[in-house]
Amino acid sequence: MTGTEHEEWQWDNGPIGRLVKTTFITLRREVEKLLGPTGLTHTLWSALSVIRHFPGITPSQLEPILMIERPSVTSLLNGLENKGFIIRKDHPEDGRSKQIYLTEAGLKMAAETQHLTAVVEERVKVGMTKEEFETLKALLVKTVRIFE
């Protein structure tokens, strides 16, 4: 290849890990475009969703779900707290731990933005048959479970 010439990337020839990562980044960027007016990042938005589904979750429980390290969880929670979306309460059984709950503002933001995943998934579904989409989901789940 010369400086100005390049061939189109052949997605089906690369490693599956790169393809999965590229797919994730592509989907995340689409969600982030939709999140723009809210001021939320994809990670903040994901955390809101998890906390909404698991009120009282602890930071150590958030780590594996969000797939981020403890310092990042702390920073993330500080950001959500600064926006007024969460409150931290002492854990009734573990004095060293805090439980995380959404505030009214956090509940409202989570409710107003929960549909964004469906919006992006609908765009994906346009390019696939229903069977292809369901197969894709099943194969992705199967791939994750191989490594559990």
C-alpha positions in Angstrom: 0.0 0.0 0.0 1.2 3.5 -0.7 0.4 6.5 1.4 -2.9 7.4 -0.3 -4.1 3.9 -1.3 -5.8 1.5 1.0 -8.0 -1.5 0.7 -11.3 -1.8 2.4 -11.0 -3.8 5.7 -12.2 -7.3 5.3 -14.2 -7.8 8.5 -14.7 -11.5 8.0 -10.9 -12.1 7.9 -10.0 -10.5 11.2 -10.1 -12.1 14.7 -13.5 -12.4 16.3 -12.4 -10.4 19.3 -11.7 -7.3 17.1 -15.1 -7.7 15.4 -17.0 -8.0 18.8 -15.1 -5.0 20.1 -15.7 -2.9 17.0 -19.4 -3.9 17.1 -19.6 -2.9 20.8 -17.9 0.5 20.2 -20.2 1.1 17.2 -23.3 0.5 19.3 -22.0 2.5 22.2 -21.3 5.5 20.0 -24.8 5.4 18.7 -26.2 5.4 22.2 -23.8 8.2 23.1 -25.2 10.3 20.2 -28.7 9.8 21.7 -27.4 10.6 25.2 -25.8 13.9 24.1 -28.6 16.2 25.3 -28.7 14.5 28.7 -25.0 15.1 29.6 -24.6 11.4 30.4 -21.8 9.2 29.2 -22.5 5.6 28.2 -20.9 4.4 31.4 -22.9 6.8 33.6 -26.1 5.8 31.8 -25.3 2.1 32.2 -24.7 2.6 35.9 -28.1 4.4 36.3 -29.7 1.4 34.7 -28.0 -1.1 36.9 -28.8 0.8 40.1 -32.4 1.2 38.9 -32.7 -2.6 38.6 -30.7 -3.3 41.8 -31.6 -0.6 44.4 -29.1 -0.9 47.3 -26.3 -2.4 45.2 -22.8 -1.8 46.6 -19.8 -0.5 44.7 -18.1 -3.9 44.8 -21.2 -5.5 43.2 -21.2 -2.9 40.5 -17.6 -3.7 39.4 -18.3 -7.0 37.6 -21.5 -5.8 36.1 -20.1 -2.7 34.6 -16.7 -4.5 34.0 -14.7 -1.6 35.5 -12.2 -1.4 38.3 -12.9 -0.1 41.8 -11.3 3.4 41.3 -13.4 3.8 38.2 -16.5 2.8 40.1 -15.7 5.4 42.8 -15.2 8.1 40.1 -18.4 7.0 38.4 -20.5 7.2 41.6 -19.0 10.6 42.5 -20.1 11.8 39.0 -23.6 10.4 39.5 -23.8 11.9 43.0 -22.6 15.3 41.8 -25.4 15.3 39.2 -27.9 14.5 42.0 -28.8 11.1 40.6 -27.7 8.8 43.5 -27.5 8.8 47.2 -25.2 6.5 49.2 -26.5 5.0 52.5 -24.6 3.0 55.1 -25.0 -0.8 54.6 -27.0 -2.2 57.5 -24.8 -5.3 57.8 -21.4 -4.0 56.7 -20.2 -0.8 58.2 -17.4 -0.5 55.6 -19.8 -0.6 52.7 -22.3 1.8 51.2 -25.5 0.9 49.3 -26.5 3.0 46.3 -29.9 4.2 45.5 -31.3 6.5 42.8 -32.8 9.8 43.8 -36.0 11.1 42.3 -33.9 12.9 39.6 -32.0 9.7 39.0 -35.1 7.6 38.6 -36.5 10.2 36.2 -33.4 10.2 34.1 -33.2 6.4 34.0 -36.9 6.2 33.0 -36.5 8.9 30.3 -33.5 7.2 28.8 -34.2 3.5 29.2 -35.6 3.3 25.6 -32.3 4.2 24.0 -31.0 0.7 23.8 -34.2 -0.3 22.0 -33.7 2.6 19.5 -30.3 1.4 18.6 -31.4 -2.3 18.5 -34.2 -1.3 16.1 -31.6 0.1 13.7 -29.7 -3.2 13.9 -32.8 -5.2 13.3 -33.5 -3.2 10.1 -30.5 -4.8 8.5 -31.3 -8.4 9.7 -34.1 -10.8 9.6 -35.8 -11.6 13.0 -34.1 -15.0 12.9 -30.7 -13.5 12.2 -31.1 -11.1 15.1 -32.1 -13.8 17.6 -29.3 -16.0 16.4 -26.8 -13.2 16.9 -28.0 -12.7 20.4 -27.9 -16.4 21.2 -24.4 -16.8 19.8 -23.1 -13.7 21.8 -24.6 -15.2 25.0 -23.1 -18.6 24.2 -19.7 -17.0 23.6 -19.8 -15.2 27.0 -20.8 -18.3 28.8 -17.9 -20.3 27.3 -15.5 -18.1 29.4 -17.6 -17.9 32.6 
